[in-house]
Amino acid sequence: MTHPPRPNRRPWTDPVRIGALYDLAVAPVFATPWTARLAIDGFRALHTALDLPGRAPGEFGPEHLLFVTFFGVLVTMWAVVRLVRGNVVTAVADTAGRAAFALLMMYALATGATPVLVVFLVVEIGFLLAQGWQLIRARRASALHPRETVTS
């Protein structure tokens, strides 16, 4: 009796877990108004130093920082959930979220946002493709090796 391959539980080879580790490295920077302001100021300085086209990030008021910190807190929490309780459902949800983030970044770039976002866009698309491919492979494997039903 053959069984479908088990999900890859090694964090250094599983794209969903690697993506969660990446998010855990990046998102907490945006989780407080102080660190988010430093990051945004850094993006502005990089944009200016490289003389990039588009609009450099402007000054963020308290309302802007509130939404940025919501993002930082939620993405950090979501990364922890994926690391602790990662499964097919969280992998599908994260892959869909990465698609949404990538589309929103492309929209921002198309409407004049700083090209500094391209670095984050490339990472999002990379994880989207890696995670999507992993999900497709898992789906194909389960279709080729359906679980046998056990009757009592």
N, C-alpha and C positions, 0 to 999 in steps of 0.2 A: 504494500500500500504506500503510495507516494503522497506527500503533503506539499502544499504550496510553500515557497520559500518564506521563512520568517522575516518580519521587518528587521531592517538593519538597526541594531541597538548601539552601535559604536558611534559616539558623537562626532568623531573626526572623519567619518565617511558618510553620514546621513545628512543630506542637504537641508532637511527641515530643522534638525538640531544645530547644524552649523549656522543656518539663518537665525535661529533663536539666539545663539551665542553672539552673532554679529549685532543683532538688535539690542542685546543686553550690553554690548560695548558702546553702542552709539546713542540709544534712546535716553538713558539716564542723564546725559548732558542737557537734554531739553526738559527735564523733569522739575527743575526749580527755576524761578525767575532770574536768579543770579547767574546760574550756569548757562541758561538759554540766551541771556543777553550777551554773555561772553562769546558764545558760539556764533550768534548772529553778527556781532561786531567783527569776529574773525572772518566770516564769509564776506562781509562788506570790505574789509581790508584786503582780502585775497582778490576780490573782484577789481578793486581799485588798483592794486599793485600789478595785476596782469593786464590792466587796461582792457577788460572784457567788454563785449557789446552787451546790450540789454540793460536792465535796471538793477543797480546794486541794492541789496536789502536796505530799507530805510530804518528810521528810528521806530522802535516798537514801544507803544504805550502799554499801560497796565492791562487793557482789554486784549491786545494782541498777545502779550506774554501769557495771559490766562489760557488762551487756546493752545498756544505752543506747549505750555506745561501740561495741559490735558493730554496732548499727543504723547509727550515724553513719559508721563505716568502710565498711560494705557498701553503703550507699546512695551514698556518695561515689564508691566504685569503680564502681558500676553506672552512675552518671551519666557518668563518663569513658568507659566502654565505649560507651554510647549516642551520645556525641558523636564518638568516634573511629571506631566501627564500626557506626553505626546502620543497621539494615535492617528488613525486614518482621518477621523473627523477634524482634528486640529490641523492636520496637514492640508486637507482640502480647504478649510477656512483660511489658513495662512496663505495658501497659493492664490486663492481668490482675492485676498486682501492685498497681496503683492501686485496683482494685476491692476487693482483699483489705484494703488499708490503710483504705479508706473504711468497709468493713463493721466492721473492728476498732475504728475510731474511733467509729462509731455505737454499737457495743456498750459501749465505755468510757463514752460520754456517757449511755447508757441506765442504766448501773449506778452513776452518780453522779460521774463524773470532772468536772473543771473545764470549764465552757463555753468557756474559752480555746481548747480543741481545735477549736471550730467554725470558727475561721479556717483551720486546716489542713485540716479536712474539706471546706470549700467549695473550696479550691484543688485538693485531690485529685479531687473530683467534677468540677470544671471541666476538669482535664486528662484525666480518664477519658472524659468526653463528647467533648472535642475530638479526642483520639486515636482513640477508637472510631469517631467519624464519619469521620475520615481513612481508617481501615482499611476501613470499609464502602464508601466511595467508591472506594478503590483496587481492592477486590474486584469491585465492579460494573464498573469500567472494564476490568479484565482479562477479565471475562466477556463484555463487549461487543466486545472487540478481542483475541481469542485470538491468541497468537503463531503465526505460520506455521511449519510444520516444514520444515526444509531437508534435502533428501536429496542424497547425493553421487552 
